[in-house]
Amino acid sequence: MSSATTAKPKKTVQKQTAVKGPTNVLIVGVGGQGVIMVSKILARLSQLQGLQVKQSEVHGMAKRGGSVFSHIRFGEEVWSPTIPMGEADVVLGLEWAEGLRWLRYLKPGVGTFISDTKRIVPPFSCRDRRHDARHGYAHHTIAEIVAQVPSAYAPDATGMATELGNERVANTILLGLLSTVMDFPVESWREVLAEFVPPKTLDTNLKAFEAGRAWTKQDHKPLVDDAATQAAPEPLLKREVKLEITESWCKSCDICVKMCPERCLALNDHQIVELVKPEACTGCRVCEWLCPDFAIAVHVSTVPINTISAEAAGEVQA
């Protein structure tokens, strides 16, 4: 009797296909700048491309002027909603110091840093009450950051937005810049932008988006402007501060009065803010930055101390 051997069936081993890791974008700024809107636009854009998206944000305690940040992760598979330190492909800062504060989350050597040069100096940074005193705000210049981060972009987005007639579209300018370093179709950016901005501001926002894209084409390397991060004027210059108050915009909220470090402001009999102690005003701009209705504009100029008159010497913008 012959014996037959039965061959065991071979196990089929399926080759695992490597899944590309998610793209990580960290969006940071302060309350009132539109951090959450920017993150929602990016999340929606990712969904339309058929990608998994996870979003995590902290903003509940952030009133105007408070810290806000949002993690956006998208890709074929995304499990965690938060970006580990050192894993952000892009850090997008809507305010200069907030952008710097989150730099440690950027991928070393390959991550992209984008930030407006706008400075929103919190009241606790103005501990030294003397005129022309150097405040406690971050003093890193753009040149120093570019030396550390090869792919860094630092436009004066707020200044560009002001030229377009609406300072609030600075975040859209940064979105336009962001669109040049990501793979999504530019037309998809425009379509999603139209979903999230008020219809009456759509034209201005689209112009701001194109302005952000055009900014990157002005040179073959990231353009920088250190004007927004310079230290206080030299002692030979004296600062002169003027407050421009648009009474029809003031809603009597009293925020500027309560937050002024020098107690320079007060509400008058008509409950409109006014400058009551001009000699004490240091031009710290806290009132301007915290006003929810943009009713206050601070104009700071410098004049040489040794001149006979400011009119004769002329004003040099700080």
Beta strands, then each sheet from edge to edge (+ up, - down):
strand 1: 23-30
strand 2: 52-58
strand 3: 67-75
strand 4: 90-93
strand 5: 112-115
strand 6: 151-153
strand 7: 237-245
strand 8: 265-267
strand 9: 273-275
strand 10: 296-304
strand 11: 316-317
sheet 1: 2+ 3- 1+ 4+ 5+ 6+
sheet 2: 7+ 10- 11+
sheet 3: 8+ 9-
end
